[in-house]
Amino acid sequence: MKLLSLKDELAGNSYPGRGIVIGKSKDGKYAVTAYFIMGRSENSRNRVFVEDGEGIRTQAFDPSKLSDPSLIIYAPVRVLGNKTIVTNGDQTDTIYELMDKQQTFEQALRTREFEPDAPNYTPRISGIMHIENGTYNYAMSILKSNNGNPDACNRYTFAYQNPIAGEAHFIHTYMEDGNPLPSFEGEPKWVELDGDIDTFTKEVWENLNEENKVSLFVRYIDIATGEYETRIVNKNV
């Protein structure tokens, strides 16, 4: 697999949809994650990220323009002890609730499938970061229709133990813009990760398509202490 430039992957795709990046900072000190949302419709674009406890949730920027809250209003990030959950839908709650009952990340996601938004059948993408006693590992998942056929759900989980400093993995919902939107294919992209939290936040935000980008969340978690810093950027302000 070729190590890719995250900047180039973002700048070269007008509509990756929603995306999750998880990795380790170049200095090896931080577990890093980013989650972004994009939108083509007025309803999708009418959103902001707001802090909600240790996580975040989506919220209508202009409540009077919210035509359908299903699939767009949810908590993308929640924290369960030493685990940080990041997803593109209300499966965040499923993972949180079932892992709190001692089920695994994979077991929790077996109860869910892709979104019921025909003809796109948007994949559900999820990530989990686990930091304990100075160690760090993470996993990512995608639940997709069977090549556009909603009668079957294909489930893939990718686990990364002892992540390498300066590297991350990037998964997003769509390969590119289109009608219907083509689902992401293959394993998460292997990308470079460089810079402090503000440099990284700027790199991601500035390289997302200007017309379609909506909101971005970035978190750097100190692997030694578990303390974290967060950045939220909203196009609607």
N, C-alpha and C positions, 0 to 999 in steps of 0.2 A: 504494500500500500504506500502511496506517495504522500509525504507530508505536505499539506496544502496551506496556503495563506488564507486565513479567515477573512481578511480584508477583501481579497480577490473573490472569494466565494460569495460574499454578500454583495459586493459592487457589481458582480456579473450576473445577478439574478434579480429581476424586477419584482418577483413575487414568490419567495420561498415560503410565505404564509406565516406560520408561527414556528419559532426555533428555540432549541435549548443547546447551550454550550456548557460542558463541564470538564474541568481539568485542574492542573496544578500550576501555580505561578512559576515564573522562570527562576526565582530565587529559592523555590522549594518550600516557602513558608506558609503559603495559603492554598486552601481549596477554593476554587473559583467556579462560579456559575453565572450564566446570563440567560435571560428569557425575554424574547421579544414577540410582539404581536403586530400584525399588519392587517389591512382591510381594503376591500374593493367597494363595498356598499356603504351607504351613509350609516346604517345601523352598526356595522363593524368598526367604522372609523370614529364613531361617537363614544369613545371610551378613554379612560385614564386608569393608571395603576395608583392605588393608595395603600398605605401601610395598614396592616391588620395584625396586631400583636407582633409576633416574631416573623410573620409572613406578609403577604400582600393579597389584595383582591382587585378585581376589575370593577369599575363603576361607570355608569353613564355620565359623560361630560355634561350633556344637556338632557335631563330626564324627559323633557317634553318630546324629544326626538327618538326616544327608545321605543322601537316598534316590536321587538321580540327579544326578551332577555335570555331565552334558552340558548345554550351553547356559547354565549359571549360574556355572561356575568358569572364569575366563579372565582375561587381562590387558587391562583397559580402556584403559590408557594406557602407551605406550612412546615413547621418544625416540630418533630416528635423526639424529645430527648436529644440525643446526639446525631439525629438523622434530619437532613433537610430534603424535603420532597418538592420537586418542581415539575409541573405538567401543564398541558394546554387545555385542561378542562376540569369538570367536577370529579374526575377520577383522583384528583389530589385528596379529596375527602375519603374516597374508597380506600386508597392506600393508607392514609393516616388511621382510619378507624380499624381496618383489618390488621395492620401491623401492630396496633395497640393491643390487639387480641392475640398476638404472637404468631400471626401468619406472615409469610414472606412477601416481599415486593412482587414476585412472580405470581404467587397464589392470589394475592389481592387483584391483580390485573386479569386473572383468568375469569373474573366475574364481570368484566367489561368488554366492549368491542368498539369498533370505529364509530364515528358520529353518524346519526341518521339523516344526513343532509344531502340526499340524492340531488344530482347525479355525482357529486364529488366524493361522498363517503369519506370525509376528512379523517385521516389517521389520528389516533390518540397517541401522542408522544409523551413520555414520562422519564424522569430521572430521579435518582436518590443518591445522596452523599452521606457517607458514614464516617464519622471522626471519633476515634476512641484511643485514649492513652498515647497520643502522638502519632497514631497511624491513621491512614485515610484510604478509602476505596469508594468506588461509585459504580452504579449500573444505570443503563438506559434501556428503554423499551419502546416498541412501536406496535400498535394494533391496527391492522389495515384490512380492507376488503380484499378478496381474492382476485386481484387484477381487475378491479372494478365491479366484480360480481358480489352483491351484498348477501348472497346466500351462505357465504363462508367467510370466516374471520381468520386471518393469518397473524400469529403472535410471535414476536421476536424479542429476546432479551439479550443484552450485551453487558458483561460484567468486567470491570477493570480494577485489578488488584495492584497495589503499589504503583500508582500513576507516576509517570516521569515528569520532572520539572520542565516547564516550558512547553508542555503538550496538552492538548484537550481533544475532546470529541464533540462533533456538531451534528445534530439531527434536526430536520425540519419537516413540515407537513407535506409540502409540494415540491416536486422536482423543478417546476417553473410555472409561469402563468399559462392559462389555457382554459378551454371550456369543453368538457369538464376539466377540473384541475387534476393533473397527474400526481398520484401519490408518490412520496419519497421511496426510493429504491436502494437496496443494499444496506451495508452496515454503516454506522455513523462515520462521518468524515473525520479523518485524522488531521488536526490543524495546529498551527503554531499558536502559542499563547505568550504574550510579552507585555511588559509594562505594569505600572501600579494600577489601582482601581480606576482612577480618573482617566489615565491614558487608554486603558482598555475600554472603558465606557464610551469615550469619545470615538475610538476606532470603530466600535460596533455601530453606534448611532449614526455617525457620519457616512457610513457605507451602506446603510439600508436605503432602499429606494425612497426618495423624498416624497413622492405622491402617496405611496401606500403604507409607509411606516406609521405606527400609532403610539406604541409605548415600549419602554425597555427597563428591565430590572437587572441589576448586577450586584453580586455579593462576593466578598472576599472573606473567608473564614480562616482565622489563625489556627493551624493544625495543632500547635502546642497547647493553646489555651481554650480554644473553642469560641473565642470572642470574634465578632464579625463587624464589618462595615458594609453598608448598603448604599447603592445609588439608584434612583428612579428618574427616568426621563420621559416626559409626556409631550407629544406634539400639541395636544390641546391644553392650553394653559390660561 
